[in-house]
Amino acid sequence: MTHSKNTLTHFNDQGKAHMVDVGNKDITRRVAITEGYILMNEETLQRIIEGDNKKGDVLGIARIAGIMAAKKTADLIPLCHPLAINHVDIKLIVQKNPAAILCESTVEVSGKTGVEMEALTATQVALLTIYDMCKAIDRGMVINGVRLLRKSGGKSGDWVAEQ
């Protein structure tokens, strides 16, 4: 079955969900970069910066959680293909005004399908981990702005989000 750019590929001719067949696709280097942030109270951010959290190193644990999440995406999203990921990079950037932690995740693979879902999952789980580790002092934290920034590789080529 051939698909145009406007076709939802996770549905077959009968409209039923299915896993896309990537068997005939070429193996190419594919990269996806995503971002998101978690807003918090200034006191919460200060405690993260100072390492004053009973549960441990918030940013270090969030970084590891994001990496693990990228590797487990196919276990979480039903129609994702399991991928042998080449590299995951999680950047967690402290922002003071407003008090927030920005997360940028980069995921790379040499494969037949893209890594957008892996990068989005990495960002979400890194931010959720920050929430989990800090919720005892700040239940009002808000995760926001999770999106694909850019992707490269594959038949559809490069894509960059509008700023």
C-alpha positions, 0 to 999 in steps of 0.5 A: 500500500502506498501512502501520501503525506496526508495519509495516516499510516497506522491504519490499514485499508479497512481502517483498523490500527496496524503496525506499519511495515518498514521492511522495504525501507532503507536504513538511514541515520535518523535523528529527532530533537524534542523539547519541553519544560517544567514550571515550578516554585522558585524554592523548588528550583533552588533546592534542585540547584543546591542538591537539597532533595531527600530523594537524591540528585534530581537532574541526574536521575531525570537524565537517566530516566529520559535515556531509559524511556527512549530505549523502552518507547516500543513497550509503551506506545503500541504501534512503535517499532523496537529500535536499536538506538545509537545515542540519547542525549538529555540536556536539562537546563535551569531557568530562573525567570520563570523558575523552570527546568528545560529538557532537550532530548536528542535521539539517534538511530541507524534504522528504517523508521524515525525516532520522534516518539523515542525523543518525545518519550525521553523528554516527557519521562525526564520531566515526569521524573523531576515532578515525581522527585519534587512533588512533596514540596511542590505539587503545582508544577506544570509540564508544558511545551513538549514538542518535536523541534526537528528531525532528519533522515528517512524518505521524508527528509528533514523537518524543523518546527516553526519558532 
